[in-house]
């Protein structure tokens, strides 16, 4: 398929395609990190993960409206405020949901599946009632639009770069929190052995509550970032849920490194295949590869060795 | 626009043939006679009878929900679930039309009352609710459906219980039911005029076809490819992405590599938003028309989600734009905004939904009866001279003769009308090679 194109054309396309792969990678990482905590660390099958993302998206939209109407001078910076607010809103909702719903179901994983699925329907209908059934458009500040030009043909979308940096920062912060902070030690202790963690004085109920809230908060940030690249509507969260679970399960449920490696593997194979095949076929092949690997290695790419 | 190929199981709907309307089963006759008698007595003794209002018995011989002063119709769209985003406009348009009809004196002197049901974006639910509207509520017409899947699910019910559906969406064609009036365009009407226009006016030679992966875009692109190749031009790429896909960077790169003259895009739903945002971010400026983008799936409604600045410069071919400049459309837009709010936009399907009640009214008045069979017989040839889109007429195949319009997206989310076919285009739901 490459006959008839100049070397310059081809090399610029390869650069852009490489960027497309990286950008898909950062999208996958961002949407999966929250679930990696909730499903991976806590074992809660959270079907409402996409709806927490959309909460972040709506918060971003509201922030945009607020800045546009009341603080037009600061419009260029609204996105940073929106990301922070999205985290707070989603984390607070997560905290509440954990308190009233999830904590009663920790020993019944299949029931959490049903309960959170119900929750996702309730949230969708709530968004529809509050914000209306139509999609809303989130305007970006001008510095986030357009692309960087390199040479004649290479154009790198600015918002893609922004999502990448955001993903990098969130990942580093989360890594620090989980592996370098006292709170992270508590979380990992509860995951490794709940009874023993309780016995040494860790308030496991509180750790659970905060972990769930953190996972939801990160989902909110993801939703906020995705207003730049896709739609914001009551049911838009459904677009992400399958891919999100795929990444987390494929990576090995207990491992953050696994989630990142799996996001990388899936995004690279998908974007490469998409270039040579039709989009639907690329998806089919990617899923097929994942299924085969999971058959050979049911625990996922990186399974942490813990005592259950 | 069909969203999945899922079909409703019609089992369980086919078990009660005695209920078929206009049939001669004992049950229906048994119930009808006392009702008729009661209606006649009521008409002659208790209500003032105007000369202009024909007696109920004369306008309803099959036991529909018609009284001396009212007639019931059904509105059946999704007000919850994924499709609520698209179907809300249709509900609003149909309610507006019914309001206006009532203000103008109703149909055959009777006030139109609607029963609204929710299809909930679930195709078997559409079948169930259609059955409820026909069997329990005995509505004289149903205005509803949006996705092809919902229409296909309702078809067996409509045919079994003899109903009449006014279906508003532009769709893939390949269908013609005696129980449906299709007020949107079928695929050939929408596609061929658009391609002819870019070939003639923009000297397009090469096309890149792109769509969401389900029946409507695939069928539409098949028709488009056939027509493009018949003109001796080339399709240099064809790509489909799953519904709800949000990453289009790879295909955008392919488009950049292959440099087509025209991107022919039939992406739907949330994918639409992702596609145009990423196209813009990748530096493809559609106002420069290199390449030019032509779509048949983005109405003003979709642009609200996409954002005008992300799609400015794209061309769309359909039969109606809110900005169309004629007195009937101005009145329609003003009435719509007065009823539903100023910040609302009106897309192609919304306008087509608005035609439904009016076309039904005209057919009923021509037939002089609400009977489904008589309305069906009266429908072909019904015209609407002052539709917002202009003049339309019902064809023998139950689709509408209509003109196709090319619009160009503006940054404020509206379209500029660039071109309108001079002649009405004949609906051709079963195109031959």
Contacts between the chains, C-beta under 8 A, distances in Angstrom:
chain1	res1	chain2	res2	distance
A	5	B	257	6.6
A	9	B	257	6.4
A	10	B	257	7.8
A	13	B	253	5.6
A	13	B	256	6.8
A	13	B	257	4.8
A	16	B	249	7.8
A	16	B	253	5.1
A	16	B	256	7.2
A	16	B	282	7.7
A	17	B	249	7.9
A	17	B	250	6.7
A	17	B	253	5.1
A	19	B	249	7.7
A	20	B	247	7.8
A	20	B	249	3.4
A	20	B	250	5.5
A	20	B	252	7.9
A	20	B	253	6.1
A	23	B	249	6.2
A	24	B	247	5.3
A	24	B	249	7.0
A	27	B	246	7.9
A	27	B	247	7.0
A	125	B	80	6.3
A	128	B	80	6.8
A	128	B	84	6.2
A	132	B	88	7.9
A	133	B	79	7.4
A	133	B	84	3.7
A	133	B	85	5.0
A	133	B	88	5.0
A	134	B	85	5.4
A	134	B	88	6.6
A	134	B	301	7.0
A	134	B	304	6.0
A	134	B	305	6.9
A	135	B	85	6.0
A	135	B	270	7.3
A	135	B	273	6.5
A	135	B	302	7.9
A	135	B	304	6.4
A	135	B	305	2.9
A	136	B	304	7.4
A	136	B	305	6.8
A	137	B	273	7.9
A	137	B	304	5.9
A	137	B	305	5.6
A	137	B	306	6.5
A	137	B	307	3.9
A	137	B	308	7.9
A	138	B	307	7.4
A	139	B	307	6.4
A	139	B	309	7.4
A	145	B	280	7.2
A	145	B	281	7.1
A	145	B	309	7.6
A	146	B	280	7.9
A	146	B	281	7.1
A	146	B	283	7.1
A	147	B	281	6.1
A	147	B	282	6.4
A	147	B	283	4.3
A	149	B	283	7.4
A	153	B	256	7.4
A	155	B	282	5.9
A	155	B	283	3.7
A	157	B	249	8.0
A	157	B	278	7.0
A	157	B	281	3.5
A	157	B	282	5.6
A	157	B	283	7.7
A	158	B	281	7.0
A	159	B	281	5.5
A	160	B	249	7.7
A	160	B	281	6.6
A	226	B	246	7.4
A	228	B	277	7.0
A	229	B	246	6.7
A	229	B	247	8.0
A	229	B	274	5.9
A	229	B	277	5.7
A	229	B	278	6.1
A	229	B	281	7.6
A	230	B	246	4.1
A	230	B	270	6.3
A	230	B	271	8.0
A	230	B	273	5.5
A	230	B	274	3.7
A	230	B	277	6.8
A	231	B	246	7.8
A	231	B	269	7.8
A	231	B	270	3.9
A	231	B	271	8.0
A	231	B	272	7.3
A	231	B	273	3.4
A	231	B	274	6.5
A	231	B	305	5.3
A	231	B	306	8.0
A	232	B	273	7.8
A	232	B	305	7.3
A	233	B	85	5.6
A	233	B	270	6.4
A	233	B	305	6.5
A	234	B	84	7.5
A	234	B	85	7.5
A	235	B	81	7.3
A	235	B	82	4.7
A	235	B	85	7.5
A	235	B	270	7.8
A	236	B	270	5.2
A	238	B	82	7.4
A	238	B	244	6.8
A	239	B	244	4.2
A	239	B	245	7.7
A	239	B	246	5.5
A	239	B	270	5.6
A	240	B	246	7.6
A	270	B	247	8.0
A	271	B	247	7.7
A	271	B	249	7.1
A	271	B	250	5.2
A	274	B	250	3.6
A	274	B	251	6.8
A	275	B	250	5.0
A	275	B	253	6.7
A	275	B	254	6.4
A	278	B	238	7.5
A	278	B	239	5.1
A	278	B	240	5.4
A	279	B	213	7.4
A	279	B	239	5.7
A	279	B	240	5.9
A	279	B	241	3.6
A	279	B	242	7.0
A	279	B	245	6.4
A	279	B	250	7.4
A	279	B	251	6.3
A	280	B	213	4.5
A	280	B	240	5.0
A	280	B	241	6.4
A	280	B	242	5.5
A	282	B	250	7.8
A	283	B	241	8.0
A	283	B	242	5.6
A	283	B	245	7.7
